[in-house]
Amino acid sequence: MAKGIRDKVAILGMGCSKFGERWDMNAEDLMVEAYVEALSDAGIETKQIDAAWLGTGIEEQHVGKSAVPLAVALRLPFIPVTRVENFCASGTEAFRGAVYAVASGAADIALALGVEKLKDTGYGGLPQRGRGTVNNMTWPNLSAPGSFAQLAAAYRAKHGASPEDLKRAMAHVSVKSHDNGSRNPKAHLRNRIDIDTVLKAPMIAEPLGLYDCCGVSDGSACAIVTTPEIARSLGKTDLITVKALQLAVSNGSEAQHNSWDGSHFATTRIAAKRAYAEAGIEKPRDEVSLVEVHDCFSITELVTMEDLYLSPEGGAIRDILDGFYDADGQLPCQIDGGLKCFGHPIGASGLRMIYEMYLQMLGRAGERQRQETPRIGMTHNLGGFPHQNVCSISIVGRYEG
């Protein structure tokens, strides 16, 4: 019986680049920017790193194949370096590789870095590319906004929500994230917006308007991990450890069988249950202090609150409008601004989320720091579409050993 990795791995240091339209830097520069901060935070030298993982989503557009670009950019000392890709969960996949290496004893200190350089491609959204013959035949007219708009329609139908209430709750999600992002110097978008601006914005795919959609950015984020024992030997006293890492991947049943009604993410519900069991969490709504979710669209965040068992089924609209997930609410969601204000450089997003949890738990989040220091933080990445996706969940918290 698998016992999980709870408290076996500590975060030694983290770093994150400024996200945005980084025309002056290439992907390697962004890697270095995040890495330098993480290395300084960890208080070690590059020669002490035993293995590394690089997460990128559309590597053809910037770093290319293999993990060589990471090794070269950081001058890693001829150690094992692996590049991973798993849609929008690529950053947390890099983190999972590094964490598992340490937990297994294969490495004392490991590095996870995610990066994406997308603005130079010229695309308004994510660059278009083939995903294999089957997908190219079955998804020829599929778009991300259209797919997630269908999620909104299914959710509305299942729960009998009025179009007005759902739209206003989605607008609140966006306003809340922009308010949080305005206090984050590393966010791409730092402008506050109001409800009327969101409600009157041009429609992209009904009911998703312009402000219901996250943008595309350049960015990088990095984590260095080790065992709690090694972290303490290096002088660390306030340890943040990994409580759970879980990944669930669609097997085709959502798209091919009517047992899935299109109103939720099946993978998120499965991954959440596994993650809570691994972390020893029985009442997530009460025990989780902070959450970062994959808010590629405002409806995604709303539905995910229920799929993570933080809101009761059909109750996310009310929780959102009541301010439950606001920065000063009971359970802040996207306290750093989320994908909505950072944009989504695919390989970096998952690690950027963990970076915010890490800062908050150490009391280093600056203007957006929670008054009561968080104890448990959860991040959620969803890659793909509602009917076919990968879901990665990470839970980190204060060391209990």
Summary of the structure (lengths in Angstrom):
residues: 401
radius of gyration: 19.7
end to end distance: 22.2
largest distance: 58.5
contacts: 1535
relative contact order: 0.20
helix: 42%
strand: 19%
